């Protein structure tokens, strides 16, 4: 069992979730927060079955995640 940090974003049409600290791209979605979390767990399991458990061996691991606001010129 490995503890992962999951980002869940709320959008006008639902939720999108993705893990931090995994090799490759894994995304889940759902109409609710819980649906998106369930979908990303399933997607992570599929990713591990497809590419092997080494996708979780990221060095160094993500210790903390922050959300920051910034401005960029558009």
HELIX and SHEET records of a PDB file:
HELIX    1   1 UNK A   33  UNK A   51  1                                  19    
HELIX    2   2 UNK A   53  UNK A   56  5                                   4    
SHEET    1   A 3 UNK A   5  UNK A  11  0                                        
SHEET    2   A 3 UNK A  14  UNK A  20 -1                                        
SHEET    3   A 3 UNK A  28  UNK A  30 -1                                        
END                                                                             
